[in-house]
């Protein structure tokens, strides 16, 4: 691989990736810049493979048009489902926050 083909991931890009991924990389931006750049360089090896004779793969299970049968099934009564819930507001179960939002 030619060194000219290498691309360095900038610290700004690391910050953007971290923000979108909800990951805290504060203080390690330079380290992640190097690691991500090395990872992309390694993956570039795939560009050297001849895939012209490999058929495209869209899915691997072989299943098509899989739907539920539409029949109704007995479910847990609402009262039983909610009997251990600590707090309900407007028929909704109240939970602690799951995501940090800034």
N, C-alpha and C positions, 0 to 999 in steps of 0.2 A: 504494500500500500504506500502510496506517495504521501509524504508529509504535507504536501500542498492540499491534499484532499481532506486533511483533518480540519475539524471545526471546533473552536472552543466555545463552550456554553458560558455566557457571560453571567456575572453575579446578578445583574438585573433579571435575566431569564430564570435563574435559580429562585430568586425571590418571587417571581410570577408563578412559577411551577409550584412552589411551596404554598403560596396563597390559594391557588386553585385546588391543591390537594389537602388543604387544611393541615399542613405539617409545619412544625416549628423548627426552622433551621438557623435561627438567629445565632450568630457567632461562628457558624460553620459554612457560610456561603461559599467561601473560597474552596474548601474541601469538597463540597458538593459540585462545584463548578468543574473541578478536576475529575471527580468520579463520573459525572454524567458525560463529560467529554470523552473519557476513556471508554465508557460503555458504548457510546455511539460509534467510536472508531472501531471497536471490536465487532459490532453488529454490521459494520460496513463490509465485512468479509462476505456476507451474503450476496452482495452485489456481484461478486465474482462467479457465482454459481450459474450454470446454464439451466434455466428452467423452461426452455422453449418446448420441450417434449413432455412437460408435466401438465396434466389437465387441471383446470381450475377446480377448487373445492369451495362449494358454497355452504354446505353443511355435511355432517358426518354420520348422523343417526340413521338416515334412510327413511325417516318418517315424513309423511306429508299430510296436511290437512287434519291434524289431530285436534279434536274438539271433545268437550264433555258430552255425555249422552243426553243431557237436557232433563233427565228425570230428577224429581225432587227427593231429597234425602232428609231423614230426621236429623235435626241439629239440636244442640244444647239449648234449653229454654233460656231466655234472656235473664230471668231472675237467678238461675244457677250460674250463668256466666259471670254475673256481676256481684255475686254474694261476697266475694273476698276483696272487692275493690274498695280502697280507702276513701276516694273522693270522686263524685260525679257532678258535673255541671252541665246543664242543658242536654242531658242524656249522653254526654261524652265522658269518657274516662280521663281523669286528670293524672298526668305523670310528671315526673321531674323533667327538666330540660334535657334534651338529647344532644343538641348541637350548640357550640359556642358561636354566638353571633356578635360581630363587632360593628 
